[in-house]
Amino acid sequence: MNLMVTGKGGKSGSWAMRGEQLGAAMGATVQANATTPGDLTIVIKRTPSAVVAALRGKRWVWDIVDAYPQPLSYQWTRDEAIGWVRGKIASLNPTAIIWPNRKMREDCDTGIPGIVLPHHHRIGIERNPIRETIKRVGYEGSPGYLGQWERVIRQECQRRGWEFVVNPERLADVDVVLALRDSGGYVARHWKSGVKLANAHASGTPFVGQAECGYMENASGAEYWAEDARGLSIAFDWLKDRGGREAISDRFVQRAYSVEQAAADLKEWLHDLG
């Protein structure tokens, strides 16, 4: 079967991971804005009009990861968010859907075939040596998403003599990875895929985050959760008392989801899809 992976392309993390990396691992042809469909075509995230026009009457799968407009969708209610997704599915009429987590599928499923496929972790991520004491806390992503969290994080780190680093060169260089956001509403809390936790699992770095569905669905039981300043303080105290090495269990690292595993899972499902 000639498998094509396409989408808007560009520099988004979703395109790089779900398009370029996952497509290559499956042996697919990967081309942004492709208008020559394969025997089966997977469209990642956004759906360019020229691509969709070329797919009329063809078999294609929509990977709906982060497909909603951002940041506009962060203001939506649950009903508004579900209405938008179901409306897009009805208008685009894909053969099947790839969902980023179980909660989004439960909310928005219209009955067509689908698979839940979490984000795989970053390729080539290095294993953290897990130092005995906590000295450095790291956050990957746009600092703008932290909002009021940034002040709280810096205060809590300062109290303990820890350094706070935004976008460290490697997760292996920090002793705790944070996944916190100041906004996002229903969409972010329930439909984000949880890639920050996937990277923490792969690197073996202790994780503190909000209990978003994408994280909870893939949690090992060794994660730490914080919804406010007090919760973050408690999580940091737990980590400080235990030390980085004692905070990680074997099952944490075993949860790491590689691109090879994701490709195998997706190829098996596509084979069953026919």
C-alpha positions in Angstrom: 0.0 0.0 0.0 1.3 3.4 -0.9 0.9 5.5 2.3 1.0 9.3 2.1 1.4 11.6 5.1 0.6 15.2 4.5 -0.7 18.4 6.1 0.0 22.1 6.3 3.6 21.4 7.2 5.7 24.2 8.7 7.6 24.3 12.0 4.9 23.0 14.4 5.8 20.3 16.7 2.8 18.2 15.7 3.9 18.2 12.1 7.5 17.3 13.0 6.5 14.4 15.2 3.2 13.1 13.8 4.1 13.9 10.2 7.8 13.8 9.5 9.0 11.4 12.2 6.0 9.0 12.5 5.6 9.0 8.7 9.2 8.1 8.1 9.0 5.4 10.8 6.1 3.8 8.9 7.9 4.0 5.5 5.3 6.5 4.2 5.8 9.3 1.6 5.8 12.5 3.7 5.0 15.7 1.8 3.4 18.9 3.1 0.4 20.2 1.1 0.4 17.1 -1.1 -2.3 17.1 -3.8 -1.5 13.6 -5.2 -3.1 11.2 -2.7 -1.6 7.8 -1.9 -3.7 4.6 -1.7 -4.3 5.8 1.8 -3.5 9.4 3.0 -3.1 10.6 6.6 -3.6 14.4 7.1 -1.9 15.8 10.2 -3.6 18.5 12.3 -4.8 21.2 9.9 -6.6 20.4 6.7 -5.4 22.7 3.8 -8.3 23.2 1.3 -6.2 22.0 -1.7 -5.3 18.8 0.1 -8.9 18.1 1.1 -10.1 18.8 -2.4 -7.7 16.3 -3.8 -8.9 13.7 -1.4 -12.6 13.8 -2.4 -13.8 10.3 -3.1 -10.5 8.9 -1.7 -9.7 7.0 1.5 -8.0 9.2 4.0 -7.4 9.5 7.8 -7.4 12.7 9.8 -5.0 12.9 12.7 -6.9 15.5 14.7 -4.1 16.3 17.1 -4.1 20.1 17.9 -6.4 20.7 14.9 -8.6 23.3 16.6 -7.7 27.0 16.3 -5.3 28.2 19.0 -5.6 30.3 21.1 -9.2 30.9 20.1 -10.3 27.5 21.2 -8.9 28.1 24.7 -12.0 30.3 25.3 -14.5 27.7 24.2 -16.9 25.9 26.5 -17.0 22.1 26.4 -20.1 22.2 24.2 -18.6 24.8 21.8 -15.4 22.7 21.5 -17.2 19.4 20.8 -19.5 21.2 18.3 -16.6 22.5 16.4 -14.8 19.1 16.2 -18.0 17.2 15.2 -18.8 19.9 12.6 -15.4 19.6 11.0 -15.6 15.9 10.9 -19.0 16.1 9.2 -17.8 18.6 6.6 -14.5 17.0 5.8 -15.9 13.4 5.8 -12.6 11.5 6.5 -12.6 7.7 6.4 -11.2 7.4 9.9 -9.8 9.5 12.8 -6.6 9.4 14.8 -7.3 10.8 18.2 -4.6 12.2 20.5 -6.2 10.8 23.7 -9.1 8.8 25.0 -11.0 11.8 26.4 -11.2 13.7 23.1 -12.5 10.5 21.4 -15.1 10.0 24.2 -16.2 13.7 23.8 -16.3 13.9 20.0 -16.6 10.5 18.4 -19.1 10.5 15.6 -19.0 6.7 15.1 -16.5 6.5 12.2 -13.4 4.2 12.7 -10.7 5.6 15.0 -7.6 4.9 17.1 -6.2 6.7 20.1 -2.5 7.4 19.4 -0.6 9.4 22.1 2.4 11.5 21.2 5.7 9.5 21.1 8.6 11.0 22.9 11.3 13.1 21.2 13.7 11.1 19.0 17.2 10.8 20.4 16.3 11.9 23.9 19.1 11.2 26.4 18.6 9.4 29.7 18.8 11.5 32.8 21.5 10.3 35.3 19.0 11.1 38.1 21.1 12.9 40.6 20.7 12.3 44.3 19.6 15.9 45.1 17.4 18.4 43.2 19.2 21.4 41.9 17.6 22.4 38.7 14.0 22.5 37.4 13.2 22.8 33.7 10.2 23.8 31.5 10.0 23.1 27.8 7.8 25.3 25.6 6.7 28.9 25.2 7.1 30.8 28.5 4.0 32.7 27.6 1.9 29.6 28.4 3.2 29.7 32.0 1.6 33.1 32.8 1.2 33.5 36.5 2.8 30.1 37.1 6.3 31.5 36.3 6.3 33.8 39.4 5.2 30.9 41.6 7.7 28.5 40.2 10.6 31.0 40.6 9.5 31.7 44.2 9.3 28.0 45.1 12.7 27.3 43.5 14.3 30.3 45.2 13.1 29.1 48.6 14.9 25.8 48.1 18.0 27.1 46.4 17.1 25.5 43.0 17.6 27.0 39.5 14.7 27.3 37.1 15.5 26.9 33.4 13.2 27.6 30.5 13.9 25.4 27.5 17.0 23.6 28.7 19.2 22.2 26.0 18.5 18.6 27.3 16.0 17.2 29.8 19.0 15.2 31.1 20.4 18.5 32.4 17.5 19.2 34.8 16.3 17.3 37.8 12.6 18.0 37.5 10.5 18.7 34.4 7.4 20.9 34.7 4.2 20.8 32.6 2.1 23.7 33.8 -0.1 26.2 31.9 -2.0 29.3 33.0 -4.8 29.0 30.5 -6.3 26.7 27.9 -9.8 26.1 29.2 -11.6 22.8 28.4 -9.6 22.1 25.2 -6.2 22.1 26.8 -7.3 20.4 30.0 -9.0 17.5 28.2 -7.6 17.1 24.6 -3.9 17.9 24.7 -1.8 14.8 23.9 0.7 15.0 26.8 4.0 15.1 24.9 5.8 16.7 27.9 5.1 13.7 30.0 6.2 11.4 27.1 9.6 13.2 27.0 9.9 12.9 30.8 9.2 9.2 30.7 11.9 8.7 28.0 14.5 10.7 29.8 13.6 9.4 33.2 13.2 12.9 34.6 10.8 13.4 37.6 7.7 15.1 36.4 5.4 17.7 38.0 2.3 18.8 36.0 -1.4 19.6 36.1 -3.7 16.6 36.0 -4.7 17.1 32.3 -6.4 14.1 30.6 -3.5 13.6 28.2 -1.1 13.2 31.2 -3.4 11.1 33.4 -4.2 8.6 30.7 -0.5 7.8 30.2 0.7 8.2 33.8 2.8 5.5 35.4 1.9 6.4 39.0 5.2 8.1 39.7 4.2 11.5 38.5 3.5 14.5 40.8 0.4 16.7 40.3 -0.1 20.4 41.1 -3.1 22.6 40.4 -2.1 25.7 42.4 0.8 27.2 44.3 0.2 25.1 47.4 0.1 21.9 45.3 3.4 22.9 43.6 5.0 23.5 47.0 3.9 20.1 48.2 5.2 18.4 45.1 8.6 20.1 45.4 8.8 19.2 49.1 8.1 15.5 48.2 10.8 15.6 45.6 13.3 17.4 47.9 12.7 14.8 50.7 13.1 11.8 48.3 15.8 13.1 46.0 15.6 12.6 42.3 16.6 9.0 42.2 14.0 7.8 44.7 11.3 9.8 42.9 11.5 7.6 39.8 10.3 4.0 39.6 11.0 1.4 36.9 7.4 1.7 35.7 7.9 5.4 35.0 10.7 4.8 32.5 8.9 1.8 31.1 6.0 4.0 30.0 8.3 5.7 27.4 6.5 5.6 24.0 8.9 5.6 21.1 8.3 6.5 17.5 8.9 2.9 16.5 6.2 1.7 18.9 3.8 4.4 17.7 4.5 3.4 14.0 3.9 -0.2 14.8 0.6 0.5 16.6 -0.6 2.8 13.8 0.4 0.4 11.0 -1.4 -2.5 12.6 -4.6 -0.4 12.9 -4.3 0.8 9.3 -3.9 -2.8 8.2 -7.1 -3.7 10.1 -8.8 -0.6 8.6 -8.3 -2.2 5.2 
